[in-house]
Amino acid sequence: MMLAAIALTMLGGLFPFAAADVRVDRYTPTKGWVLEVRQDGFTQTKTCILKARRMVYRTGVVTFQLRKSLNTANALYRLDAGPALSVGLVGPRAAGLGAEFKSDNTKNPSDGRVHIPASELKGFSTVFIRTPSQRRATAFDLNGLGQALAAAKAQGCDVS
């Protein structure tokens, strides 16, 4: 048993990637946003995730979380005072960027989530989202997202 431990220690020294874990560093680049930088020693990749209240940025997409019971499949969103748009218009692009639409919730597969490509949000300060069953839209404050994306880019993350 002791020889096995020594052998594993030596292998870790010879092949540092073999023993490396995922290192996660957290920063607060701007008020309300947390930047999580994940460095995977095994795959030699770096991934950045930005989180704010009920919002997550990952792989070029911002995911907005409404109540899990709300079906967002036919939701509408509005950027600042712009026109109401269907989330179905941006869903395919969000999926192509890596947004996860899968869910274990068989009654409501959307799980109350709306995915919008980050490129659609540039220059706007608020996203309003309303499902057909809601009387009022839910507002999401985008202030600080641009600064948080710049901080992620400074950490070497791809935020295109």
JOJOWO-V412130 format. One line per field, one symbol per residue. burial: 1 if it has 24 or more other C-alpha atoms within 12 Angstrom, else 0. Layout:
burial=???
//
This chain:
burial=0000000000000000000000000000100011111110000001111111011111111111110001111111111000001110011001101011100000000111111111011100011111100000010111111111101100101010
//
